[in-house]
Amino acid sequence: MKRRSWKKLILYAIAGVWLLATIIPLLYVFISSFKTNDEMYRSALNLPIHWKIENYVVANELGHSFRSIGNSLLVALSTTVIEVIVAMMAAYAISRKRNIFFARHAYMLFVVGVMVPIHSTLIPISSMAASWGLKNNFAYLVLVYVCFNLAQGIFLFTGFLDSVSREIDEAAIIDGCSDFRLLRSVLLPICKPIIATEAIFSFIYAYGELVFSLTLISDPAKYTVPRAMLSFWGEFSAQMGPQYAFIILSVIPVIIIYVLFHNQIQSGVMSGAVKG
């Protein structure tokens, strides 16, 4: 019993340290977003004397934070929906159609795709965008994000579907289900936890990705959050308060999504850990 108590105490201590390491930087950024430069330099850890809400106005008017957040949400949500649908369908073919020659070998190709460094393809992707006139095109940026998330999605979905008994498929087929109806009506509800897991991975990646957005988007009106932040920090590097305000504004959508779907996300992570 004592050994178990010590183990629990150590685990709680580690969790507490991890929680503080996560919350303290966010709390510092939040408090600093209401400070003037003088207050920040004089007392970085103290509360602001006068809470300067104008920093958020500056972040939006000069940094165009709301516009860039809207652009990032459009790109991230589009990427998530397309990637999850395509990955789910491909994983179904790979997991349930093992007798097809392509399905038997496609899985290994996708596993190799997970290992390819994403930014090693930056030059050819940029060259194709320039040749085809697809610079500053959200559809092309979404396509790039989908392609690079697809391998991971197929890997996770295939592993999950392999753990689902094929007797369920056989019973549905006997009842007259087609492949599409089997996937939509039978397997889709079972796969909700892993769908939530992959969706949050895909969304966070697309929402916060910088390198491809920096390379493919040059129109300020189409800047995503990371690209707009980089531009804002370069032009107004002396104004620390508005920069921190920009960070807080950009984090709010992710927090809202987590609050709304935290049950699905947690069940998905736990299910993924169990299913392997």
C-alpha positions in Angstrom: 0.0 0.0 0.0 2.8 2.4 0.9 4.5 1.7 -2.4 1.3 2.4 -4.3 0.8 5.7 -2.3 4.3 6.8 -3.2 3.7 6.0 -6.9 0.5 8.0 -6.9 2.3 10.9 -5.1 5.0 10.9 -7.7 2.5 10.8 -10.6 0.5 13.7 -9.1 3.7 15.7 -8.6 4.7 15.1 -12.2 1.2 16.0 -13.4 1.3 19.2 -11.2 4.7 20.3 -12.6 3.5 19.6 -16.1 0.3 21.7 -15.4 2.3 24.6 -14.1 4.7 24.4 -17.0 1.7 24.7 -19.3 -0.4 27.3 -17.5 2.3 29.7 -16.4 3.5 30.8 -19.9 -0.1 31.3 -21.0 -0.9 33.2 -17.8 2.2 35.4 -18.4 1.2 36.1 -22.0 -2.4 36.9 -20.9 -1.3 39.4 -18.2 1.4 40.9 -20.5 -1.2 41.5 -23.2 -2.7 44.3 -21.0 0.6 46.0 -20.1 2.5 48.9 -21.6 6.1 48.4 -22.7 7.4 50.3 -19.6 5.4 48.1 -17.2 6.7 45.0 -19.0 10.4 46.1 -18.8 10.1 47.3 -15.2 8.1 44.4 -13.7 7.5 41.5 -16.0 5.8 39.3 -13.3 3.6 41.9 -11.7 0.0 42.7 -12.6 -0.5 45.8 -14.9 -1.2 49.0 -13.1 -3.7 50.0 -15.8 -5.2 47.2 -17.9 -4.6 48.4 -21.4 -7.4 46.9 -23.5 -6.2 49.0 -26.4 -3.5 46.4 -27.1 -6.3 44.1 -28.5 -7.6 46.9 -30.7 -4.1 47.5 -32.0 -3.6 43.8 -32.6 -6.8 43.7 -34.7 -6.4 47.0 -36.6 -2.7 46.8 -37.4 -2.2 43.0 -37.2 -5.6 42.1 -38.7 -5.9 39.3 -36.1 -9.6 38.6 -36.7 -9.1 38.3 -40.4 -6.2 35.9 -40.1 -8.0 33.8 -37.5 -10.9 33.5 -39.9 -8.5 32.4 -42.7 -6.9 29.9 -40.4 -10.3 28.5 -39.3 -11.3 28.2 -42.9 -8.1 26.3 -43.9 -8.0 24.2 -40.7 -11.7 23.1 -40.8 -11.5 22.3 -44.6 -8.3 20.3 -44.1 -9.8 18.4 -41.1 -13.1 17.5 -42.9 -11.5 16.4 -46.2 -8.6 14.5 -44.5 -10.8 12.6 -42.1 -13.3 11.5 -44.8 -10.6 10.4 -47.3 -8.5 8.7 -44.6 -11.5 6.8 -43.3 -12.5 5.6 -46.7 -8.9 4.6 -47.6 -8.5 2.8 -44.3 -11.7 0.9 -44.8 -10.5 -0.4 -48.2 -7.1 -1.3 -46.7 -8.5 -3.0 -43.6 -11.5 -4.8 -45.1 -10.4 -5.5 -48.7 -7.2 -7.4 -48.0 -7.8 -9.7 -51.0 -7.4 -6.7 -53.4 -3.8 -6.5 -54.6 -3.6 -2.7 -54.2 -5.0 -2.8 -50.6 -2.4 -5.3 -49.5 0.4 -3.0 -50.6 -1.0 0.4 -50.1 -0.8 0.4 -46.4 3.0 0.0 -46.5 3.2 2.9 -48.9 1.3 5.1 -46.5 3.4 4.0 -43.5 6.5 5.1 -45.5 4.6 8.4 -46.1 4.5 9.1 -42.4 8.3 8.9 -42.3 8.9 11.4 -45.1 10.1 14.8 -43.8 7.3 17.2 -44.7 9.5 20.2 -45.6 11.7 18.1 -47.9 9.1 18.7 -50.5 8.9 22.4 -50.0 10.7 23.4 -53.1 8.7 21.2 -55.6 5.4 22.2 -54.0 6.3 25.9 -54.3 7.5 25.4 -57.9 4.2 23.7 -58.8 2.2 26.5 -57.2 4.1 29.1 -59.2 3.9 27.2 -62.5 0.1 26.5 -62.1 -0.8 30.0 -60.8 -1.8 28.6 -57.4 0.0 31.0 -55.1 -2.3 32.7 -52.6 -4.8 29.9 -53.2 -6.5 28.4 -50.1 -7.6 25.3 -52.0 -4.0 24.5 -52.9 -2.8 25.1 -49.3 -5.6 22.8 -48.0 -4.6 20.2 -50.6 -1.0 20.3 -49.3 -2.1 20.0 -45.7 -4.5 17.1 -46.5 -1.8 15.2 -48.4 0.7 15.4 -45.6 -1.9 14.5 -42.9 -3.4 11.7 -44.9 -0.7 9.1 -44.2 -1.0 9.6 -40.4 -4.8 9.4 -40.7 -4.8 6.2 -42.7 -2.3 4.7 -40.3 -4.5 5.5 -37.3 -7.8 4.5 -38.9 -6.4 1.2 -40.3 -5.1 0.2 -36.9 -8.4 1.0 -35.3 -10.5 -0.8 -38.0 -8.3 -3.9 -37.7 -9.2 -4.1 -34.1 -13.0 -4.1 -34.9 -14.4 -7.6 -35.3 -15.2 -8.6 -38.9 -18.3 -10.5 -37.6 -20.0 -7.1 -37.5 -19.3 -6.6 -41.2 -20.6 -10.1 -42.0 -23.8 -9.5 -40.1 -24.4 -6.2 -41.9 -23.7 -7.7 -45.3 -26.2 -10.5 -44.6 -28.7 -7.8 -43.9 -28.0 -6.3 -47.3 -25.6 -3.4 -46.5 -23.4 -2.1 -49.3 -19.8 -1.1 -48.6 -20.8 2.5 -48.3 -23.7 1.9 -46.0 -21.6 -0.5 -43.9 -19.0 2.2 -43.5 -21.5 5.0 -42.9 -24.1 3.3 -40.7 -22.1 0.6 -38.9 -18.4 1.4 -38.7 -18.6 5.2 -38.5 -20.3 5.2 -35.1 -17.8 2.7 -33.7 -14.9 4.9 -35.0 -16.1 8.1 -33.4 -13.3 8.1 -30.8 -10.5 7.7 -33.4 -12.2 10.2 -35.7 -12.1 12.8 -32.8 -8.5 12.1 -32.2 -7.4 12.4 -35.8 -9.6 15.5 -36.3 -7.9 17.4 -33.5 -4.5 16.4 -34.8 -5.3 17.6 -38.2 -7.0 20.8 -37.1 -4.1 21.8 -34.8 -1.5 21.1 -37.5 -3.4 23.1 -40.2 -4.2 26.0 -37.8 -0.7 26.5 -36.6 1.4 25.5 -39.6 3.8 28.2 -40.8 6.3 27.0 -43.4 3.9 26.2 -46.2 1.7 29.2 -45.5 4.8 31.4 -45.5 5.8 29.9 -48.9 2.5 29.7 -50.6 0.6 32.8 -49.3 2.0 36.3 -49.9 -1.2 38.3 -50.1 -1.7 40.0 -46.7 -5.5 39.6 -47.0 -5.1 35.8 -47.0 -2.5 35.5 -44.2 -3.2 32.7 -41.7 -2.5 33.2 -38.0 1.2 32.1 -38.0 1.9 34.1 -41.2 0.1 37.2 -39.8 1.9 36.9 -36.5 5.3 36.8 -38.2 4.4 39.9 -40.3 3.0 41.7 -37.3 6.1 41.0 -35.1 8.4 42.1 -37.9 6.6 45.5 -38.4 5.7 46.3 -34.8 8.4 44.5 -32.9 8.7 47.4 -30.4 5.0 47.0 -29.3 5.1 44.0 -27.0 1.6 44.3 -25.6 -0.3 44.1 -28.9 1.9 41.1 -29.9 0.8 39.2 -26.7 -2.8 40.3 -27.4 -2.5 38.7 -30.9 -1.3 35.5 -29.3 -4.3 35.4 -26.9 -6.8 36.1 -29.6 -5.3 33.3 -31.8 -5.5 30.7 -29.0 -9.2 31.4 -28.2 -10.7 29.4 -31.1 -8.6 26.3 -30.2 -9.7 26.6 -26.5 -13.4 26.9 -27.5 -13.1 23.8 -29.8 -11.5 21.9 -26.9 -14.2 23.0 -24.4 -17.0 21.9 -26.8 -15.5 18.6 -27.8 -13.3 17.7 -24.8 -15.2 14.5 -24.0 -14.8 13.2 -27.5 -11.2 14.1 -27.6 -10.4 12.4 -24.3 -12.3 9.3 -25.2 -10.5 9.2 -28.5 -7.1 9.5 -27.0 -7.9 6.8 -24.4 -9.4 4.5 -27.1 -6.3 5.0 -29.3 -4.1 4.1 -26.4 -6.1 0.9 -25.7 -6.6 -0.1 -29.3 -2.9 0.7 -30.2 
